[in-house]
Amino acid sequence: MKAVQTKELIKKYGRRTALNGVSFSIEENTITGLAGRNGAGKTTLLKILTGLLKESDGKVEVYGNRPFNNLQVSANSIYIDDQMNFPTSLTLKEILEEGRRFYHNWDHTLAMNLFDYFGFHPKGRHNELSKGKESTFNMIIGLASRSALTIFDEPTTGMDAAVRKDFYRALLKDYLAYPRTILLSTHHLEEVEDILEDILLMDKGNLLMHTSMEDMKSYAVAVSGRKEWMPEWMEDKHLLYKEESGPYEQTVILQNNFTSEEKEELKRKGVQLSPVSASDAFVYMTGEANGKGGVDDVFSGRIDSGSD
Ligand SMILES: Nc1ncnc2c1ncn2[C@@H]1O[C@H](COP(=O)(O)OP(=O)(O)OP(=O)(O)O)[C@@H](O)[C@H]1O
């Protein structure tokens, strides 16, 4: 069964288009990452899926229901981000008690064990937690709720490296023991690539790619060598990024769809092919779309600031 299905999904904020006709579907009981640069539309998409925002146009369904204002969807989904607010009158322990009352799959033993492990004080208050501790507490709610659709929007904001590692490990362990549909947005693909099954890549309101993490890991290849060694047919390959390293040498990042004959020819000519990690491929894929080079351009005066 499809847990999530969207077709030509559009969201506009006034005249600004945040989602520009996004279509995809997610199978039930999978763990999917959502990556994209700042402003790509990730939060907008995730909030629409949990019914917190209303779509402007197109179709969106969560377990066959339109999420907006839908009690069925809100009872079976949870959205965790770093803006969560809880009544200041409640202690942390009382907030977890409330979670137990609201979420029908809630695992209170898991919640309390994680609460103790991460060293929370039962009488602590949410508004008094540090940024990283707040994210850790929110993550406990997200895991313990065991919601059929569990959404984490940049869940590790402020967490230190050790806590992030613990979180991903806890997420994977609990997901394997209690499969559910998990969507996780992140800017740190390198940290989560080993726990994700699939990945959605967004750029400027568009879905660039929806693929398995395995395919993403081999999606791109770096081709380096002297310019005159590069065969003409390489111009027909999908270029993701190009870097001149001096007057004679260059490295190009291309989509990795070379035939074995093509690879042989490159090897014969002395051209080097090297793997590109999933997170680097993502940076290359979304970087060029800016129409600018890297930040180096700022320092070499190549970006026109518009202020003469
Ligand atoms: N409430 C709002 N009113 C107007 N524009 C908004 C609003 N929320 C988001 N936007 C715009 O919609 C676009 C997508 O924003 P969104 O927050 O969904 O991106 P994001 O991928 O989650 O970004 P980030 O990684 O920075 O959190 C951006 O251009 C943003 O400025």
Ligand as a Chemical Component Dictionary entry (heavy atoms), coordinates in Angstrom:
data_LIG
# 
_chem_comp.id                   LIG 
_chem_comp.type                 NON-POLYMER 
_chem_comp.pdbx_formal_charge   0 
_chem_comp.three_letter_code    LIG 
# 
loop_
_chem_comp_atom.comp_id 
_chem_comp_atom.atom_id 
_chem_comp_atom.alt_atom_id 
_chem_comp_atom.type_symbol 
_chem_comp_atom.charge 
_chem_comp_atom.model_Cartn_x 
_chem_comp_atom.model_Cartn_y 
_chem_comp_atom.model_Cartn_z 
_chem_comp_atom.pdbx_ordinal 
LIG N1  N1  N 0 4.977  31.160 5.770  1  
LIG C1  C1  C 0 5.620  31.482 4.643  2  
LIG N2  N2  N 0 5.313  32.613 3.970  3  
LIG C2  C2  C 0 5.942  32.944 2.808  4  
LIG N3  N3  N 0 6.903  32.176 2.234  5  
LIG C3  C3  C 0 7.246  31.046 2.864  6  
LIG C4  C4  C 0 6.635  30.631 4.091  7  
LIG N4  N4  N 0 7.187  29.467 4.468  8  
LIG C5  C5  C 0 8.104  29.152 3.530  9  
LIG N5  N5  N 0 8.142  30.101 2.564  10 
LIG C6  C6  C 0 8.990  30.101 1.364  11 
LIG O1  O1  O 0 8.777  28.868 0.677  12 
LIG C7  C7  C 0 10.006 28.351 0.180  13 
LIG C8  C8  C 0 10.225 26.966 0.736  14 
LIG O2  O2  O 0 10.430 27.072 2.124  15 
LIG P1  P1  P 0 10.600 25.783 3.058  16 
LIG O3  O3  O 0 10.680 26.258 4.460  17 
LIG O4  O4  O 0 9.566  24.784 2.719  18 
LIG O5  O5  O 0 12.043 25.237 2.566  19 
LIG P2  P2  P 0 13.048 24.213 3.262  20 
LIG O6  O6  O 0 13.566 23.338 2.176  21 
LIG O7  O7  O 0 12.399 23.537 4.413  22 
LIG O8  O8  O 0 14.208 25.172 3.760  23 
LIG P3  P3  P 0 15.270 25.017 4.979  24 
LIG O9  O9  O 0 16.205 23.913 4.593  25 
LIG O10 O10 O 0 15.951 26.352 4.991  26 
LIG O11 O11 O 0 14.500 24.741 6.236  27 
LIG C9  C9  C 0 11.078 29.366 0.555  28 
LIG O12 O12 O 0 11.268 30.222 -0.547 29 
LIG C10 C10 C 0 10.463 30.112 1.720  30 
LIG O13 O13 O 0 10.958 31.435 1.779  31 
# 
loop_
_chem_comp_bond.comp_id 
_chem_comp_bond.atom_id_1 
_chem_comp_bond.atom_id_2 
_chem_comp_bond.value_order 
_chem_comp_bond.pdbx_ordinal 
LIG N1  C1  SING 1  
LIG C1  N2  SING 2  
LIG C1  C4  DOUB 3  
LIG N2  C2  DOUB 4  
LIG C2  N3  SING 5  
LIG N3  C3  DOUB 6  
LIG C3  C4  SING 7  
LIG C3  N5  SING 8  
LIG C4  N4  SING 9  
LIG N4  C5  DOUB 10 
LIG C5  N5  SING 11 
LIG N5  C6  SING 12 
LIG C6  O1  SING 13 
LIG C6  C10 SING 14 
LIG O1  C7  SING 15 
LIG C7  C8  SING 16 
LIG C7  C9  SING 17 
LIG C8  O2  SING 18 
LIG O2  P1  SING 19 
LIG P1  O3  DOUB 20 
LIG P1  O4  SING 21 
LIG P1  O5  SING 22 
LIG O5  P2  SING 23 
LIG P2  O6  DOUB 24 
LIG P2  O7  SING 25 
LIG P2  O8  SING 26 
LIG O8  P3  SING 27 
LIG P3  O9  DOUB 28 
LIG P3  O10 SING 29 
LIG P3  O11 SING 30 
LIG C9  O12 SING 31 
LIG C9  C10 SING 32 
LIG C10 O13 SING 33 
# 
